[in-house]
Every structure is written in C-alpha cells, then in structure tokens.
Amino acid sequence: MRFDRLPLLDALCGEYLLGTLRGGARRRFERALRDEPLAALRLRHWQAIFTPRYATMIESKPSPRVWRTLERELGLASYRSPWHQRAGFWRGWAVAATAALVLALGLQFSPQQPKAPQVAQVVQIALLSGKDPAASVSAHLARDGRTLVLHATRPVVAGPSQSYELWVIPAAGGDPVSVAVLGSLDIQFTVASAHSDLLRPGATLAVSTEPAGGSPTGKPTGPVILAGKISS
C-alpha cells in the first residue's frame, strides 16, 4: 500500500487498535510499523488521542447534586431501589456515553490532508535533493530573515529512534552548523539569531539522519540525505 494515503493508513490504525485487524493483514501491518516511519507515527497519534482520554471520560461520575436533581425531576424516588444503583441503568448509560464520546472525538480529530506551507511572505532560497529525485525539499525564508519554511514534495518523517538535523555550511567554508533538529521535513520554525546570518547565497543547507534528539557530537554523524546550495 502507499503510506502517503492518510485516510487508508488511519483506517488500518483504527482496526489495529480495536483488534479487528487479524491474520495476515495484522502481520503485514505490524511489519509496516517497523519498516515505515509514517505508519508508526500515525499509530502513536491515534493511541495518544483515544487511549487516555477515552478511559478517563468513561470513568467520570456525575456529582451527587446532579443525581438529586434528576431524581426529583423524573420522580425516581418511588422506585424500590435507588435508580443509580441499578446495573441496567449503568450499562445503558455506558453504551450511550461511549457512542457519544467516540462520535465527538471522531469529528474533532478526523484526519486532515497535510497542507502546504503558506509561502506568500517567504522566498525560496534553496532546493534540497538527494539520491531520490522525487523526495526533494524546498527551503523558504521569510522577510524577517528568521522564519524558515521547509516543504517536502512527499511526506518525510523520522522513525521512532531517529531525528533529522538541518545544517548550514557557511559560504566561506568551515564546519557545518546545526540549525534545527526536526521530526518532519514539512515544517516552519524560527532560526536562532546567531545562525540567521549564515543563511546567505553560497552557503549550503544539508539534512542528516541522526539519533533521536539530534547529533550527540555537534557534527553530522549519520548519512546526509539531502543537500542544496542557497541561491538567493
């Protein structure tokens, strides 16, 4: 399957979390979780949304004041046993609450297709490319000289134990300088003032793959996957 089709990938994540993805399909998906960074990222996204919030909200109980108000308005005091102690009521309430919660969360967190960065106030300064010509990243600099926008032609997301690190090699030469540690190459961020002066024509932008959190040495330690010279 093509993992840049987010609706299909999110549907597989949902079936996996619900336990309805079985047999060979489940094994193929678990293999994709190890081999495809985007699959692992989307699964963690849905686990973070549903698991803690769902459990917490289902376990919450109305206050005694709410019970008393309902008992008075519905005339429930005439029942032999208190209505809030009846198992049938709680089962029905739990089913209704669960359905309402899942519907609300589904509407609130329905996946949206990634949007390209707004480039009306920025200028492209470099095009970063590597071995795969289809996976290029354009770099745009805002008029303030501090806001850098990276736009990937297709999703480029780091794995669970990796990070991408953006470097600038000064036009005059010298060691690469770390600009940012990133989890995705489709992002907008602010460049430190000490580094903004390095983003000049003739300098080179490069992206390396590093351990999670960035290079431990202050210099590139992993392979450089993308690079491009600043032209304007």
N, C-alpha and C positions, 0 to 999 in steps of 0.2 A: 504493500500500500504506500501511497505518498503521504508522508507525515507533515507536509505543509497544508494538508486539508484539515483544518482545525475542527470543523463540525464532526467529521468522521472519527478523528482521534479522540475528541471529548466524549463521543458516544461509547467508544471502546473503554475509556477510563471509567465511565459510569457503570457499564456492565461488569467491569473487573471489580469495582468497589462493592457492587451489590451481590457479587457471587454468581451472576448468571452467565458469565463468560467461562466456558468449560472446555475440556478436551483439548484437541489440537489447537483451537483458536486461542485458548488461555496460554498454552505453552508458547505459541508464536508471539503473543503479546508480551509475556514475561521476558522472552529473548529480546524483543524490541526495547524493553525498558533498560536492558543492559547495554544495547548497542546504539540506540538512538537517543541523544540528549533531549530532544524536544518531547519525546514520549514520557520520559521520566519527569521532566519539568511540568507537563500538563497534569500528570497523575498527582504530584505533590500539590499542585494548585487546587485540585478538587478535594483532596484529602484535608487540606487546611480549611476549606470552606465548609464542608459538611460535617466532618467528624466532631470537632469540639463544640461548634455552635449548636448542632442538632441535639447532641446529648444534653447540653446544659439547658436548652429551652424546653425540652420534653420533660425534664425532671422538675422544673419550677412549678410551685403550687400557689394558687390564689391565696390571698390573705384571709384571715377569719372575718374581717369586715365584709369582704365580697361574699363569703358563704352566707353570712347573716342576711345580707340584702337579698340574695337570690331565694333563700328560704322564705323570707317574708313576702316577697312579691309573687312567688309561684305557689304559695300555700303548701309547702312541703312538710311543714311541721306535723301534719296529720298522719304521715307515714309511720309505721311501727318502728322502723329503724332509721337512723339518720341517713339522709339520701347520699351524703358524701362518703359514707362507709360502704356503699353497695358496689360490688365488683362489676356488675353490668354497666353501671354508670361510668366507672373509670375506664373500662375497656372501650366504650363508645367515645368518651371524651379523648382518649389517647389516639384512637384512629382518626378522629376529626382533626385534632391538633396536628398530628403528623402530616396529614394530607395538606392542611393549610400551610404548614411551615415549609414543606418541600416545594409547594407551588410558589410561595413567596420568594424563597431562595433561588428557585429556577428562573423566575422573572428578573430578579435583581442581578444574578451573576451569569446570565446567559452569555456564552462566548461571543465576542465580537471579533471580526476580522481585524488584524493589525492595520493601523493607519499609517500612512507615510508621514514623516515629519513635515510640519509647516515650514516651507522654505522661502516665504515671501520676503522676510527680512534678513536672509542669510545668503552668502555667496559660496558656491562650490570652489574649494581650494585644492582638492586632490581627489584622485580616484585610486583606491587601493585594490590590487588584484593579486592573485596567486596562481597556483597550478591549475585550478579550476576556473576558467574564464567566466563561467556562469555565476560564480559566487563572488561578485565584486562588491565593494563598499565605497560609497561616495562620502567625502568629508566636506561639511559646510561650516563656515564661520560666520557668526552674527556680526552686525555692525559694531557692537560693543567690543569686539576682539576677544571676548572671554567665553562666549557660549558656542560650544562645538556640537554639531549635529552629525551623527553617523546614520546613514541609510543603506541597509543591505538589500540587494536585489532579491534575496530569498532568506528565510529565517536562518540565522546563525546563532545558536545558543550553546553556551558552555555546558559540559557534563557536570554531574553532582560533585566530583572531586577536582574540577578544573575551573580556571578563570581565564579570561582573555585580558591581556595587558597591552595598552596603547602606548607606543613610544614615539618620540620625535628625535631624529638625528639632526643636529644643527647644520645649517648650510655651510658653516666654516669647518665642519668635521668635529670629531670628538666622540665621547661615549654617548650611547642612547640615554635619553632622559625619560623617565616614566611620567606619562600624562594622566592615566586613569587605569583602574582595574575594573573590568566590566564582565557582566554575565551574559550580555547580548550585544550584538553589533548593530542593533537598530535602536538608537538611544540618543538622548540630548542631555548634556551636562555642562557644568561650569568649569573652565580651566583655571587652575591656580594662577594668580597674577605673576608669580615667579617664572611660569612656563609660557605664558601667553606671548611674550616677546620672541619665543623661539619659533612660533608659527609663521614663518616668513618664506617668501619664494626661495627655492633652492634647498630648503630643508626637506627631510623625508619622514613621512609617517609610516609606522610599521606596527603590526599586530602579532604578538607571540602567544602561544598556549603555555600557561603556567599552572602550578598547583593552586588549589582553592585559596583565595586571598591575595594572590599575586606572587611575583618573584621573591624568593627568600634572600636573594643576594643584592637586589637593587639593579641587576642587569638581566637581560633576557637569558633564561635557562632552557626554555622549550623551543620548539621549532617556530620559525617566523612563517606564518601562513598567508599574510597579506602585506603589501608594501606599495607605496606610491609617493611621488615627489610633489611637493607643494608648488603650484604654478602661479598662484595669484593670491 
